[in-house]
Amino acid sequence: MFAEIPPDKLVFIIPLLIVPILPNLWSIWHLYKNEYPTPQERSAWLVAQVILPVLGGVGYILFGRKRALKKPC
């Protein structure tokens, strides 16, 4: 598939493939860095990230991020 795309056009296509994954990667990092009221809630958000990568990441940013508690040092 990518072999048919000219190299000068590939420079524009690769960012389009990477950008949708960024919210998901950030969400997983945020899950790791923060605590949650229950371990089940944290696990549910992590499962959402794995099963629904793009939708799970956007959903976490909109709803789950506010529920996070700071991790004690």
Backbone as CSV, one residue per row, in Angstrom:
resi,resn,N_x,N_y,N_z,CA_x,CA_y,CA_z,C_x,C_y,C_z
1,MET,0.823,-1.183,0.000,0.000,0.000,0.000,0.875,1.257,0.000
2,PHE,1.797,1.370,0.956,2.645,2.551,1.018,3.679,2.560,-0.101
3,ALA,3.965,1.408,-0.693,4.945,1.352,-1.773,4.439,2.084,-3.008
4,GLU,3.131,2.207,-3.163,2.556,2.883,-4.320,2.529,4.397,-4.160
5,ILE,2.715,4.897,-2.951,2.653,6.331,-2.680,4.025,6.949,-2.941
6,PRO,4.062,8.004,-3.727,5.358,8.667,-3.959,5.940,9.211,-2.654
7,PRO,7.268,9.181,-2.499,7.896,9.628,-1.246,7.564,11.062,-0.865
8,ASP,7.387,11.948,-1.830,7.062,13.332,-1.482,5.655,13.453,-0.902
9,LYS,4.752,12.548,-1.213,3.392,12.557,-0.654,3.336,11.817,0.688
10,LEU,4.244,10.881,0.889,4.284,10.103,2.127,4.560,10.983,3.340
11,VAL,5.278,12.065,3.139,5.587,13.008,4.213,4.300,13.608,4.785
12,PHE,3.285,13.762,3.962,2.015,14.321,4.413,1.075,13.265,4.988
13,ILE,1.224,12.033,4.569,0.309,10.967,4.999,0.685,10.419,6.366
14,ILE,1.957,10.282,6.666,2.397,9.710,7.948,1.875,10.502,9.145
15,PRO,1.941,11.837,9.160,1.362,12.566,10.302,-0.147,12.334,10.453
16,LEU,-0.853,12.153,9.352,-2.288,11.879,9.434,-2.577,10.536,10.097
17,LEU,-1.643,9.617,9.999,-1.802,8.320,10.652,-1.396,8.368,12.119
18,ILE,-0.487,9.265,12.481,0.025,9.344,13.843,-0.854,10.208,14.743
19,VAL,-1.392,11.296,14.221,-2.141,12.264,15.032,-3.324,11.639,15.789
20,PRO,-4.121,10.747,15.199,-5.244,10.180,15.967,-4.820,9.331,17.167
21,ILE,-3.598,8.834,17.180,-3.137,7.984,18.271,-2.619,8.811,19.454
22,LEU,-2.263,10.063,19.238,-1.689,10.888,20.303,-2.593,11.034,21.531
23,PRO,-3.906,11.284,21.394,-4.741,11.350,22.608,-4.719,10.046,23.403
24,ASN,-4.658,8.926,22.709,-4.627,7.632,23.378,-3.324,7.448,24.153
25,LEU,-2.207,7.785,23.544,-0.919,7.659,24.230,-0.854,8.584,25.441
26,TRP,-1.341,9.809,25.293,-1.345,10.741,26.414,-2.236,10.212,27.538
27,SER,-3.382,9.637,27.186,-4.311,9.113,28.193,-3.686,7.973,28.992
28,ILE,-3.000,7.090,28.308,-2.338,5.981,29.005,-1.260,6.516,29.938
29,TRP,-0.499,7.505,29.501,0.520,8.124,30.354,-0.131,8.776,31.573
30,HIS,-1.241,9.463,31.374,-1.938,10.135,32.474,-2.507,9.111,33.457
31,LEU,-3.016,7.995,32.954,-3.503,6.922,33.831,-2.378,6.398,34.719
32,TYR,-1.198,6.267,34.153,-0.053,5.765,34.902,0.395,6.745,35.981
33,LYS,0.345,8.028,35.687,0.871,9.054,36.588,-0.084,9.453,37.715
34,ASN,-1.356,9.091,37.637,-2.337,9.551,38.616,-3.078,8.388,39.263
35,GLU,-3.646,8.665,40.416,-4.469,7.690,41.135,-5.939,7.935,40.807
36,TYR,-6.770,6.958,41.111,-8.211,7.071,40.905,-8.928,6.634,42.164
37,PRO,-10.195,7.041,42.315,-10.929,6.665,43.530,-10.970,5.150,43.752
38,THR,-11.092,4.380,42.674,-11.100,2.917,42.812,-10.185,2.301,41.748
39,PRO,-9.608,1.155,42.049,-8.785,0.471,41.041,-9.610,0.015,39.841
40,GLN,-10.896,-0.271,40.061,-11.757,-0.712,38.964,-11.950,0.404,37.930
41,GLU,-12.057,1.634,38.409,-12.228,2.759,37.483,-10.980,2.941,36.619
42,ARG,-9.841,2.852,37.260,-8.583,2.972,36.518,-8.456,1.858,35.485
43,SER,-8.807,0.645,35.878,-8.746,-0.489,34.959,-9.727,-0.324,33.801
44,ALA,-10.911,0.189,34.090,-11.913,0.383,33.041,-11.421,1.390,32.000
45,TRP,-10.793,2.469,32.454,-10.259,3.443,31.505,-9.131,2.833,30.681
46,LEU,-8.299,2.021,31.288,-7.207,1.387,30.556,-7.749,0.419,29.506
47,VAL,-8.769,-0.345,29.870,-9.399,-1.260,28.909,-10.006,-0.469,27.752
48,ALA,-10.620,0.673,28.052,-11.177,1.518,26.990,-10.091,1.993,26.038
49,GLN,-8.904,2.292,26.568,-7.787,2.739,25.718,-7.339,1.628,24.774
50,VAL,-7.351,0.410,25.265,-6.862,-0.711,24.461,-7.898,-1.148,23.430
51,ILE,-9.162,-1.222,23.830,-10.204,-1.724,22.932,-10.650,-0.665,21.918
52,LEU,-10.781,0.569,22.348,-11.219,1.662,21.471,-10.153,2.765,21.468
53,PRO,-9.042,2.573,20.779,-7.919,3.501,20.911,-8.265,4.982,20.705
54,VAL,-8.823,5.356,19.590,-9.065,6.775,19.332,-10.230,7.275,20.178
55,LEU,-11.346,6.555,20.174,-12.510,6.975,20.963,-12.224,6.929,22.460
56,GLY,-11.478,5.928,22.897,-11.125,5.829,24.309,-10.251,6.984,24.754
57,GLY,-9.317,7.388,23.903,-8.441,8.507,24.236,-9.195,9.816,24.331
58,VAL,-10.065,10.069,23.382,-10.849,11.307,23.397,-11.833,11.294,24.566
59,GLY,-12.469,10.150,24.814,-13.397,10.034,25.950,-12.700,10.255,27.279
60,TYR,-11.484,9.722,27.392,-10.724,9.922,28.627,-10.387,11.395,28.836
61,ILE,-9.967,12.063,27.771,-9.623,13.479,27.893,-10.845,14.295,28.298
62,LEU,-12.006,13.948,27.754,-13.222,14.706,28.060,-13.795,14.391,29.438
63,PHE,-13.764,13.115,29.855,-14.461,12.714,31.078,-13.560,12.136,32.180
64,GLY,-12.595,11.316,31.837,-11.802,10.603,32.837,-10.711,11.419,33.495
65,ARG,-10.178,12.372,32.770,-9.065,13.183,33.293,-9.470,13.938,34.550
66,LYS,-10.716,14.382,34.612,-11.192,15.161,35.754,-11.348,14.311,37.016
67,ARG,-11.471,13.002,36.856,-11.665,12.114,37.998,-10.349,11.689,38.643
68,ALA,-9.241,11.997,38.009,-7.936,11.563,38.507,-7.546,12.337,39.765
69,LEU,-6.879,11.631,40.668,-6.315,12.232,41.861,-4.797,12.236,41.682
70,LYS,-4.140,13.190,42.265,-2.678,13.226,42.173,-2.075,12.048,42.930
71,LYS,-1.060,11.449,42.355,-0.348,10.345,42.997,0.550,10.904,44.083
72,PRO,0.523,10.321,45.301,1.418,10.813,46.352,2.877,10.535,45.983
73,CYS,3.731,11.475,46.330,5.163,11.351,45.991,5.850,10.285,46.743
